[in-house]
Amino acid sequence: MKNPNPKFSCLYLLVFMSFCIAPLSCRNEADVGVILDFNTTVGKISRTCISMALEDFYAKRNLSTKIVLHFRDSRSDDVGAASAAIDLLKNIQVIAILGPQTSIQADFVIGIGDKVKVPIISQATSPVLSPKESPYFIRSAQCSSYQAKAIAAVVKAFGWRKVVFIYEDTNYGSGLVPFLTKEFLENNALVSYQSLISPSATNDQILRELYKLMTMQTRVFVVHMRPDLASHFFRMAKEANMMRKGYAWIIADALTSLLDSVDSKTIEAMQGVLGVKAYVPTSDERDNFTRRWKKRFHSENLDMDETELNVFGLWAYDSLTALAAAIDKVGIERFKKPVNRGNLTDLEGIGTSNIGSSLVPLIRNFRSTGLSGDFRIVDGQLMPSAFQIVNVIDKGVNRVGFWTEKRGISKKLKSGDHNKDLYSIQKENLGNITWPGETRDMPKGWEMPTNGQKLRVGVPVKGGFSEFVKVEWDKETNAVIATGFCIDAFKAVMLSLPYDVPYEFIPFEILDHASSGAYNDLVYQVFLEKYDVVVGDVTISANRSKYVDFTFPYAGSEVSTIVPIKDNERKNAWIFMKPLTMGLWLTIGAFFVYTGLVVWVLEHRVNKEFRGPPHKQIGLIFWFSFSTLVFAHKEKVKSNLTRFVVIVWIFVVLVLTSSYTANLTSMLTVQQLQPTITNIYDLMKSGECVGYQKGSFVSGFLNNKKFDSSKFRNYSTFEEYDEALSKGSKNGGVAAIVDELPYIRLFLAKYCHKYTIIGPTYKTGGFGFAFPKGSPLVPDVSRAILDMAEGEKMQRISRKWFGEDNGCPDSYGAIITSRSLTLDSFWGLFLIAGLSSSLALVIFSSKFFYQNRVILASDASIKQKLSVLSRVFDEEKDIPSSKESKTPGGITDSAQSSISTSCQNEGIFSQD
């Protein structure tokens, strides 16, 4: 075959190329701007990821619209980022911008985007920038405020009560403050101090701030700053010896996610630090991309050391994919050009985008499964899924757990909504953690400041009640020597703590002329920071707890009243009446009469002893039942019903006489001690003087009870108590002493036969140690008090100071008296007796009326019937013989004859 003509070959080639090029010339191009910091690791990583995302997106699709990227370098400058955005919008007419990276740069660009209606897709994490306020702003990274709950959960899991928040002095750094503060408060923790570090701070300035932090008690630090500043900060922290045992450091997500970009010396200084970071699930797609990314990134950045792909690069990849998908749905239009009005600024000359209003809704609400996992944007905000909790160890980080909003802290992340595990914040749910100082011992979160000061312990100095607190001075050294039950309890508690806390006692004088609020003044010294703790017989009260935090009470307490007692004279002519109350006497008398009446009714017709003249029968009614008290009756009963009633009544009489005898014996033989006043309210009504312990809160308690304050008297010793009570209110003393039970019991132990306690008793919070608000010592001391209370240590201390056997009876101070017996104690007995007698009476009546049913069935008047029945009842009933015949109704012949005679006498029946 001949070779084709060269001319025709060239013609064929031109035609073929025109067909191939034609589709490409018809494809629409969508110009998209990208603003990054090319001199930062994150900027370089994001640039490579965005370029690869564009290639991967169109490699799998044949679309009519294709994105053309226009990269600009902000040069880490806020104005540079704004200038780059104006250049892209005016000269390139981009329809969307990816970036800038930092929140400060994004703040400028977002405002421009809102004005020209161009979407700004930025990874700015500061919560100060809100997609709700900027309709064309889409945040393609997790907002830093989301991590606040995770950080607070970590703090709560380890039981830390105070933290110091250290952050860079920028809008980015301060944006997390309100969110962290709120979450800490909800988890019973407090931001005790906020430390601001300037991005331009020198090493000396950072060291001065660190030395200031060392003088504080708190040893838990939460750090929120970007990698460059964090590198300087942690190197200085190590130099200041603050990366040792006892310290706890937690870093925020912005730093934790970029630890791969910091140098090895910084990682070495950060050993033992905990951090939270966004969790990215592993997948085959991500692993394949990571391998491809490493080859391309290092070929593009030959001057850089080995660098790892981070979550910001993955978010940049998924952001470009979301934008490309949205652009494909909308299509391409150019900007509207404004009418030329003369000299316009660059911003005014840009115009507005026709496509922005259609493009933004598709990006602000977007969801897909990307390289970063569930890439879900809702209302312009990338939603978080989970946070990893990591521990900086050796040359990298070790994952020790997860935190999710549904499950809290857990060792493993369980996927799926089918998991119904409860929310949990427990340190046991975390893996092994290596803390600063290469130790596995969890930091307690605080320690005494390094300035050498001891814990300043305020103790009250007063004249009496030395069993509780006594303060003396060593004559040689002039050192303070404190003793007493409260002091020993405090010393035992401090010794039982798992760490050493040096302390010294500082006396607080309770002067003789001091007001009743002296103990309130003592507690208030803690609020004024003159004391670190107050130890003594200090009662926990609501008013005092406004200024200090109390530990769990180490001794219970109640407020009660002691009054003198007097011997009730036994030379009383009517004392034999006192064993029973008047109500019980009347009830017994009524039952005596009722029982005698029932017995008479049952025996009247069949027993000659119960017949005779009316006055004899009435006397017998009273005689029969009353005589059961002392001897047996001479009258023999014949009816079985009567025997039943008498047996029950004798049992009742036996119980009553036994009880009466026992109570009367007690009244006649045991000394009867009666209080001079039986109720605290009697003091109010009588206007008597009332005493209390000097410096006690009881004065305020009495004022709340509406007592007249002019009747108050305060005393300092038990001897003064005794003297005042012995004198009485009318002789310059008091009628009663109101105090707490620990003092009252100790007082009565010395004067057990002279005074007693009267009611009511009012509960108080008990004795506790007072610490400053939010003191980290309070939980540990409270636990130590509970441990001592559950054991025998607190009992041994109590026996040491208060003793076991004080020579008084077990019921010392109690009122020794015998009360009259009341009806409440015997109503069941009377119920049995009443029912028994009534039942017998009902049975007898039924039988009697049945035998006289002829009378009841007659046509006579009621008066005539009653007259006949009374005569029949009054007639003596013969005991029927075995030979006597009965009528068909079961009535004997003699009974029938008696009934007929009575009816004829009344004219009910004729004699025919």
HELIX and SHEET records of a PDB file:
HELIX    1   1 PRO A    6  CYS A   26  1                                  21    
HELIX    2   2 THR A   41  ALA A   59  1                                  19    
HELIX    3   3 ASP A   78  ASP A   87  1                                  10    
HELIX    4   4 LEU A   88  ILE A   92  3                                   5    
HELIX    5   5 SER A  103  VAL A  116  1                                  14    
HELIX    6   6 SER A  144  TYR A  146  5                                   3    
HELIX    7   7 GLN A  147  ALA A  157  1                                  11    
HELIX    8   8 ASN A  171  SER A  174  1                                   4    
HELIX    9   9 VAL A  177  GLU A  186  1                                  10    
HELIX   10  10 ASN A  203  MET A  214  1                                  12    
HELIX   11  11 PRO A  227  GLU A  239  1                                  13    
HELIX   12  12 ASP A  253  THR A  256  1                                   4    
HELIX   13  13 LEU A  259  SER A  261  5                                   3    
HELIX   14  14 SER A  264  ALA A  269  1                                   6    
HELIX   15  15 ASP A  284  GLU A  300  1                                  17    
HELIX   16  16 VAL A  311  VAL A  330  1                                  20    
HELIX   17  17 GLY A  356  ARG A  364  1                                   9    
HELIX   18  18 LYS A  427  ASN A  429  5                                   3    
HELIX   19  19 PHE A  485  SER A  496  1                                  12    
HELIX   20  20 ALA A  518  PHE A  527  1                                  10    
HELIX   21  21 ARG A  544  LYS A  546  5                                   3    
HELIX   22  22 ILE A  575  MET A  577  5                                   3    
HELIX   23  23 MET A  582  GLU A  603  1                                  22    
HELIX   24  24 LYS A  608  PHE A  610  5                                   3    
HELIX   25  25 PRO A  614  PHE A  626  1                                  13    
HELIX   26  26 SER A  627  LEU A  629  5                                   3    
HELIX   27  27 ASN A  640  THR A  669  1                                  30    
HELIX   28  28 ILE A  680  SER A  686  1                                   7    
HELIX   29  29 VAL A  698  ASN A  704  1                                   7    
HELIX   30  30 SER A  709  LYS A  711  5                                   3    
HELIX   31  31 PHE A  718  LYS A  727  1                                  10    
HELIX   32  32 SER A  729  ASN A  731  5                                   3    
HELIX   33  33 LEU A  741  LYS A  750  1                                  10    
HELIX   34  34 LEU A  777  GLU A  790  1                                  14    
HELIX   35  35 LYS A  793  PHE A  802  1                                  10    
HELIX   36  36 LEU A  823  SER A  825  5                                   3    
HELIX   37  37 TRP A  827  GLN A  851  1                                  25    
HELIX   38  38 ARG A  853  ALA A  857  1                                   5    
HELIX   39  39 ILE A  862  ASP A  874  1                                  13    
HELIX   40  40 ASP A  893  GLU A  906  1                                  14    
SHEET    1   A 8 THR A  65  ASP A  73  0                                        
SHEET    2   A 8 ASN A  28  LEU A  36  1                                        
SHEET    3   A 8 ALA A  96  LEU A  98  1                                        
SHEET    4   A 8 ILE A 120  SER A 122  1                                        
SHEET    5   A 8 PHE A 137  GLN A 142  1                                        
SHEET    6   A 8 GLN A 381  LEU A 382  1                                        
SHEET    7   A 8 GLY A 373  VAL A 378 -1                                        
SHEET    8   A 8 PHE A 366  GLY A 370 -1                                        
SHEET    1   B 8 LEU A 190  ILE A 197  0                                        
SHEET    2   B 8 LYS A 162  GLU A 168  1                                        
SHEET    3   B 8 VAL A 220  HIS A 224  1                                        
SHEET    4   B 8 ALA A 248  ILE A 251  1                                        
SHEET    5   B 8 LEU A 274  ALA A 278  1                                        
SHEET    6   B 8 PHE A 387  ILE A 393 -1                                        
SHEET    7   B 8 GLY A 396  THR A 404 -1                                        
SHEET    8   B 8 GLY A 408  SER A 410 -1                                        
SHEET    1   C 2 PHE A 335  LYS A 336  0                                        
SHEET    2   C 2 THR A 352  SER A 353 -1                                        
SHEET    1   D 3 TYR A 503  GLU A 509  0                                        
SHEET    2   D 3 LEU A 455  VAL A 461  1                                        
SHEET    3   D 3 VAL A 533  VAL A 534  1                                        
SHEET    1   E 2 LYS A 470  TRP A 473  0                                        
SHEET    2   E 2 VAL A 480  THR A 483 -1                                        
SHEET    1   F 2 VAL A 548  PHE A 550  0                                        
SHEET    2   F 2 ALA A 770  PRO A 772 -1                                        
SHEET    1   G 5 LEU A 673  PRO A 675  0                                        
SHEET    2   G 5 GLU A 558  ASP A 567 -1                                        
SHEET    3   G 5 ALA A 736  GLU A 740 -1                                        
SHEET    4   G 5 VAL A 690  GLN A 693  1                                        
SHEET    5   G 5 PHE A 712  TYR A 715  1                                        
SHEET    1   H 3 LEU A 673  PRO A 675  0                                        
SHEET    2   H 3 GLU A 558  ASP A 567 -1                                        
SHEET    3   H 3 TYR A 755  LYS A 763 -1                                        
END                                                                             
